C-alpha cells in the first residue's frame, strides 16, 4: 500500500462509484457489421465540484498507475482500465453505503492511515467551524473512528441527522483542541478553513 493508493481509496470511498452497465448496439467486428447484445461496460467514476481536488486526483492516478486520465466537461474522471478497477475493488467496495476502510490501510503505518484520511476528508469532510466527516455509511464512519483513535485523535460520532426524503447521515467531529493539529497532519487539498 502506497500513500498515493491510500489517498485514492479515501477519495473514492467518499466520492466514487463503481458502475456496470449493459448495452445493445451495432458495431464492426472484422470488417462486418454485427449486433452486440448485453455488452458489459464497467467504470469507476469520481466526481467533485472542486477543480483543484479533481486535478489532484488526476495526479495521484498518474503517480500510482501511470494512467493519464481525462476530466470530463462535468468535472468527472472515469477509470475504464480493467486492471486498475480490479486493483481498487480488491481493497474496498465503492458506493455510499458499501465502502469500508481497506484492511491494508488499517494494518499500515501512520503515513498510510493519514493519506487515506486526507482523501476521505477532502471528499466528505469540512473544516468550517470544526473539522468533521460525513457519511450515510455508519459502519464506514465507525471504521474512520477506529483509525482516528489509533492515531490518538479524540472525536465523537453524533446521532444521525435525519432529513425528509433523504437517507440518515452520520457526523464524526474532531475535538476542538486537536482540530488544528489534525488539519496540519492530514494537510487537505480543498477543505482548509477560511
C-alpha positions in Angstrom: 0.0 0.0 0.0 1.5 3.3 -1.1 0.4 6.7 0.3 -1.0 7.6 -3.2 -3.1 4.5 -3.4 -4.4 5.0 0.2 -5.4 8.6 -0.7 -7.1 7.4 -4.0 -9.1 4.9 -2.0 -10.1 7.5 0.6 -11.3 9.8 -2.2 -13.2 7.0 -3.9 -14.8 5.9 -0.6 -16.1 9.5 -0.2 -16.9 10.5 -3.8 -16.5 7.4 -6.0 -18.9 4.9 -7.6 -18.5 1.6 -9.4 -20.8 1.4 -12.4 -21.6 -1.6 -14.5 -24.0 -1.3 -17.5 -25.1 -3.4 -20.4 -25.9 -2.0 -23.8 -27.2 -3.3 -27.1 -25.5 -1.8 -30.2 -24.3 -2.4 -33.8 -20.6 -2.4 -34.2 -18.0 -3.5 -36.7 -16.1 -6.7 -36.0 -13.5 -7.9 -38.5 -15.0 -5.6 -41.1 -18.6 -6.8 -40.7 -21.5 -5.0 -39.0 -22.6 -7.1 -36.1 -25.3 -6.7 -33.4 -23.9 -6.9 -29.8 -26.5 -7.7 -27.2 -25.9 -7.0 -23.5 -22.3 -5.8 -24.0 -20.9 -5.2 -20.5 -19.1 -1.9 -19.7 -17.6 -1.1 -16.4 -16.0 2.0 -14.9 -15.1 3.7 -11.7 -16.3 7.3 -11.5 -15.0 10.1 -9.3 -16.8 13.4 -9.2 -16.2 16.6 -7.2 -17.0 20.3 -7.9 -13.6 21.4 -6.6 -11.3 21.7 -9.7 -8.2 21.7 -7.5 -9.2 18.4 -6.0 -10.1 16.8 -9.4 -6.6 17.8 -10.7 -5.0 16.4 -7.5 -6.9 13.1 -8.0 -5.7 13.0 -11.7 -2.1 13.5 -10.5 -2.5 10.6 -7.9 -3.7 8.3 -10.7 -0.7 9.2 -12.8 1.7 8.6 -10.0 0.2 5.3 -8.8 -1.0 3.7 -12.0 0.9 5.7 -14.7 -2.5 6.4 -16.1 -3.3 9.6 -17.9 -6.9 10.3 -17.2 -9.2 13.0 -18.7 -11.5 15.3 -16.8 -15.0 15.4 -18.4 -16.8 18.7 -19.0 -19.0 17.8 -16.0 -15.9 17.5 -13.6 -15.7 13.7 -13.5 -12.8 11.3 -14.0 -13.7 7.8 -15.2 -11.5 4.8 -15.0 -12.2 2.1 -17.5 -9.0 0.2 -17.3 -9.9 -3.3 -16.0 -6.6 -3.8 -14.2 -7.0 -0.5 -12.3 -10.6 -1.3 -11.5 -9.7 -4.7 -10.1 -6.9 -3.3 -8.0 -9.1 -0.7 -6.5 -12.0 -3.1 -5.9 -9.6 -5.6 -4.3 -9.3 -3.1 -1.4 -12.9 -1.9 -0.9 -16.4 -1.8 -2.5 -17.5 1.6 -3.7 -20.8 3.3 -3.1 -22.1 5.5 -0.3 -23.4 2.5 1.7 -20.8 -0.1 0.6 -17.4 1.4 1.2 -15.1 0.4 4.0 -11.7 1.3 5.2 -9.4 -1.1 3.5 -7.7 -3.8 5.7 -4.3 -2.8 4.3 -4.9 0.8 5.4 -5.9 -0.4 8.9 -2.8 -2.6 9.3 -0.4 0.0 7.8 1.7 2.7 9.3 0.7 6.2 10.3 1.6 7.8 6.9 -0.8 5.4 5.0 -3.6 6.0 7.5 -3.2 9.8 7.2 -3.2 9.5 3.4 -6.5 7.6 3.4 -8.0 10.1 5.9 -6.8 13.0 3.7 -8.6 11.5 0.7 -11.8 10.8 2.6 -11.8 14.2 4.3 -11.3 16.0 1.0 -14.3 14.2 -0.3 -16.7 14.0 2.6 -15.3 16.4 5.3 -15.4 20.0 6.2 -13.2 22.4 8.3 -15.8 25.1 8.6 -16.2 25.9 12.3 -14.9 22.5 13.3 -13.3 19.5 11.5 -16.0 16.9 10.6 -16.5 13.9 8.4 -19.9 13.0 7.0 -21.4 9.7 5.6 -24.6 7.8 5.3 -22.5 4.7 6.0 -22.5 4.1 9.7 -20.1 1.1 9.6 -17.7 3.1 7.5 -17.8 6.1 9.9 -17.1 3.6 12.8 -14.1 2.4 10.9 -12.9 6.0 10.4 -13.4 6.4 14.1 -11.1 3.5 14.8 -8.4 4.9 12.6 -8.6 8.3 14.4 -8.5 6.5 17.8 -5.3 4.6 16.7 -3.8 8.0 15.7 -4.8 9.4 19.1 -7.3 12.0 17.8 -10.3 12.5 20.1 -13.6 12.7 18.4 -17.3 11.9 18.7 -19.9 10.3 16.4 -23.1 12.3 16.7 -26.7 11.0 16.4 -27.8 10.5 12.8 -29.1 13.6 11.0 -32.5 12.8 9.5 -34.0 15.0 6.8 -37.1 14.4 4.9 -36.7 12.2 1.7 -33.0 11.6 2.5 -31.0 8.8 4.0 -29.8 9.4 7.6 -26.2 10.7 7.6 -23.7 10.5 10.4 -21.3 13.1 11.5 -17.9 12.4 13.1 -16.5 15.5 14.8 -12.9 16.1 15.9 -12.3 17.6 19.3 -11.8 21.3 19.0 -8.4 21.3 20.9 -7.0 18.8 18.3 -8.6 20.3 15.2 -5.6 22.4 14.1 -3.1 19.5 14.8 -5.3 17.1 12.8 -5.7 19.5 9.8 -1.9 20.2 9.8 -1.2 16.5 9.7 -3.6 15.4 7.0 -2.9 18.6 5.0 -6.2 18.5 3.0 -6.2 19.8 -0.6 -9.6 21.5 -0.7 -11.2 21.6 2.8 -9.0 24.1 4.5 -10.7 26.6 6.9 -11.1 30.1 5.5 
